[in-house]
Structures are given as C-alpha cells and as structure tokens.
C-alpha cells in the first residue's frame, strides 16, 4: 500500500512537472511570436500632414499642405553617419503649395538585417523631401513649367545619405562591416491623392519605409 502511494505521488509530481514545462514553453513561444509580430509590424509617427482640397489657379491644379514634423530623423542616424547631429524631437509646421493631384513625402532609409530587427534595431530614416505630381494625367506632368515646380527639401537628408551609400558601395573593410548589419539603403516615399476636401494624415516610419494612415476628413 505504501509503495503504491509513493508511485502515485511520484507520477503526480512527474505530471505536474511536465505540465509546468509545457506551460512555460507555451508562454515562451507565445511571447516570442508576439515580440516577432510587434517588431516586424512596428511603426512610429514622424509627422502630421494636412492636405487641403483640390484648388486651381492660372497655372493648374494645386493643393496647400501643412507639414508638422514630429521627428525629423532616426536617433540611430549618427551610428552610420558621424557628420550628422541627431535632431531632438521637435514640432514645427511648414507650409507648401504643391501643383499636382498627388502629394509625396519621403526620404532615405537604412534597413537592418532581420536578426537585428528582432533585437529592436529600428530602420534609420530621415524625412527629407515633399513634392507634388500629376498622376491622373501624365501629360500635365511632362509639360510642367518651371513656375509650377513642386519639389521641396525638408532637410538635407539625401546629401548626407550619399556618404552612407558611398561607403556601402565601396570595396573597403568598413563597407564589408556595414553589409554585415545593413540589409538595404534606399529612398522611400509614400503618397496620397488630393481629394475634394481637406484631410489630416499621420505619416509613419516602419521597418520598410514611410507610410500614411487612412486620414481624417476635416470640416471646411
């Protein structure tokens, strides 16, 4: 009888241990899955953008854009470009008159390898340029006149990025070191069509570049 009790007690402990191990493994797996999902779907706001309704003057269709920067550039930018001083988060509103039916905002980005993204190495970015384009009628874009030029530099991002690109494309020890960690270094932009009413958008940076949200129509 005593032996039977010992066997039952031992089996109970074994079952409890196996259940506890299974539970811990399950929690670890779910935690890893959630971390991976959150890491690769990461996005952070970098600007608020108000695009007015479509307007027209003697030079063609245009829109007024109010751009309020929340963050100009990544805090990691100085890691790969020692010439750049990281800008602190700062809100400042800039106003643009853009000829075209679409508004584009973008800048250069540096994306890390996937294993580094898992370690929370976020994509390096700089909000650098805003421009308008005629996408619905390509002839208007081709025949654009100089006084309807609609490309503006927000920051000097692209000129600074050339230093990084030069290093990555060179056959040096530094470029080989960079390429161990960096997946891509490229320009990224996102766009929105101009509608018949003003809309407020949030501009985000993700691991793959810039993107707009769906926007909120504003009362006229």
C-alpha positions in Angstrom: 0.0 0.0 0.0 2.8 2.4 1.0 4.6 1.6 -2.3 1.5 2.3 -4.3 1.2 5.7 -2.6 4.8 6.5 -3.4 4.3 5.6 -7.1 1.1 7.6 -7.3 2.8 10.6 -5.6 5.8 10.3 -8.0 3.6 10.1 -11.0 1.6 13.1 -9.8 4.9 15.1 -9.4 6.0 14.0 -12.9 2.8 15.0 -14.5 2.8 18.3 -12.6 6.4 18.9 -13.8 5.6 18.1 -17.4 2.5 20.3 -17.4 4.6 23.2 -15.9 7.3 22.7 -18.5 4.7 22.6 -21.3 3.1 25.8 -19.9 6.4 27.6 -19.7 7.3 26.5 -23.2 3.9 27.7 -24.5 4.3 31.0 -22.7 7.8 31.5 -24.2 6.5 30.5 -27.7 3.6 33.0 -27.5 5.9 35.7 -26.1 8.4 35.2 -28.9 5.6 35.2 -31.5 4.2 38.4 -30.1 7.6 40.0 -30.0 8.3 39.0 -33.6 4.9 40.2 -34.8 5.2 43.6 -33.0 8.8 44.0 -34.2 8.1 43.4 -37.8 4.9 45.4 -37.8 6.5 48.3 -35.9 5.6 51.9 -37.0 6.1 55.2 -35.3 4.6 58.6 -36.2 7.0 61.1 -37.7 4.8 63.9 -39.0 1.2 65.2 -39.2 0.2 66.3 -42.7 -2.9 68.3 -43.6 -3.6 68.2 -47.4 -6.2 70.8 -48.5 -9.0 70.2 -51.0 -8.0 70.4 -54.7 -7.6 74.1 -55.8 -7.0 75.7 -59.1 -5.3 78.8 -60.4 -4.0 80.0 -63.8 -1.1 77.6 -63.5 -3.1 74.5 -62.9 -4.4 72.3 -60.1 -2.7 72.5 -56.7 -3.1 71.8 -53.0 -1.9 73.6 -49.9 0.0 71.3 -47.5 0.7 71.9 -43.8 3.5 69.6 -42.6 4.2 69.3 -38.8 7.3 67.3 -38.2 7.3 65.2 -35.0 10.6 63.6 -35.6 12.9 64.5 -38.5 15.3 61.6 -38.3 16.2 58.4 -36.5 18.0 58.5 -33.2 20.4 55.9 -34.7 21.4 58.1 -37.7 24.7 59.1 -36.1 25.7 55.5 -35.8 26.3 55.2 -39.5 27.0 58.9 -40.3 29.3 60.7 -37.9 28.7 64.0 -39.7 25.1 64.2 -38.7 23.9 65.6 -35.4 20.8 63.8 -34.3 17.8 66.2 -34.1 15.7 66.1 -31.0 12.0 65.5 -31.3 10.5 68.9 -32.2 7.2 70.0 -33.7 7.4 72.7 -36.4 4.9 73.4 -39.1 5.9 74.1 -42.7 3.6 75.2 -45.5 3.8 74.2 -49.1 1.9 74.9 -52.3 2.2 71.8 -54.5 1.0 71.6 -58.1 -0.4 68.1 -58.9 -3.1 65.7 -57.9 -0.9 63.7 -55.5 1.3 64.6 -52.6 4.5 62.6 -51.9 6.7 62.7 -48.7 9.8 60.6 -48.2 13.5 60.4 -47.6 16.4 58.0 -47.3 16.2 54.9 -45.1 18.6 52.2 -43.9 17.1 48.9 -43.0 18.9 46.4 -40.8 19.1 42.6 -41.3 16.1 40.7 -39.9 18.0 39.2 -36.9 18.9 42.8 -35.8 15.3 43.9 -36.3 14.4 41.2 -33.9 16.8 42.8 -31.4 14.9 46.1 -31.9 17.3 47.8 -34.3 14.8 50.1 -36.0 15.1 51.4 -39.5 17.2 54.5 -39.8 15.4 57.3 -41.6 15.3 61.0 -42.4 12.2 63.0 -43.5 13.9 64.8 -46.4 11.6 65.7 -49.3 8.0 66.7 -50.2 6.7 67.0 -53.8 3.5 67.0 -55.9 2.9 65.1 -59.1 0.2 64.8 -61.7 -0.5 61.0 -61.7 -4.0 61.1 -63.3 -2.8 62.9 -66.4 0.8 62.2 -67.3 0.8 64.9 -70.0 0.4 67.5 -67.3 3.4 66.1 -65.5 5.5 66.0 -68.7 4.5 69.6 -69.6 5.1 71.0 -66.1 6.5 74.5 -66.3 9.4 75.8 -64.0 7.0 78.1 -62.1 4.9 75.0 -61.0 8.0 73.2 -59.6 6.7 71.3 -56.7 9.7 69.6 -55.1 11.0 70.9 -51.8 13.8 69.8 -49.5 12.6 69.4 -45.9 16.1 68.6 -44.6 19.5 67.9 -46.2 18.8 64.2 -45.8 19.8 63.0 -49.3 23.1 64.8 -49.4 24.1 63.3 -46.1 22.9 59.9 -47.2 25.3 59.9 -50.1 28.1 59.4 -47.6 26.5 56.2 -46.4 25.8 55.0 -49.9 29.4 55.7 -50.9 30.6 53.6 -48.1 28.2 50.7 -48.8 29.2 50.6 -52.5 32.9 50.8 -51.8 35.2 47.7 -51.6 36.6 48.5 -48.1 36.7 46.9 -44.8 34.2 49.5 -43.5 31.7 48.6 -46.3 32.1 44.9 -45.5 31.4 45.6 -41.9 28.3 47.7 -42.8 27.0 45.0 -45.1 27.1 42.5 -42.2 24.4 44.6 -40.5 22.6 46.6 -43.2 20.0 45.0 -45.5 19.2 47.9 -47.7 19.9 51.6 -48.0 17.5 53.4 -50.3 15.0 56.1 -50.8 11.4 55.6 -49.6 8.3 57.7 -50.2 4.6 57.4 -49.8 1.8 59.4 -51.4 -1.9 60.4 -51.2 -4.3 61.7 -53.8 -5.7 65.1 -53.3 -9.4 64.9 -52.6 -12.3 67.4 -52.8 -12.0 68.2 -49.0 -9.1 68.7 -46.6 -7.8 65.6 -44.9 -5.4 65.2 -42.0 -3.0 62.3 -42.2 -0.3 60.8 -39.9 3.0 59.9 -41.6 4.7 56.9 -40.1 8.1 55.2 -40.4 8.0 51.4 -40.5 10.8 48.8 -40.9 10.2 49.0 -44.7 9.9 52.8 -45.1 7.4 55.6 -44.9 3.6 55.2 -45.0 0.5 57.3 -44.5 -2.6 56.2 -42.4 -6.1 56.5 -43.9 -6.5 60.1 -42.7 -9.4 62.0 -41.1 -11.5 64.4 -43.2 -11.6 68.0 -41.8 -14.6 70.3 -41.6 -14.3 73.1 -44.1 
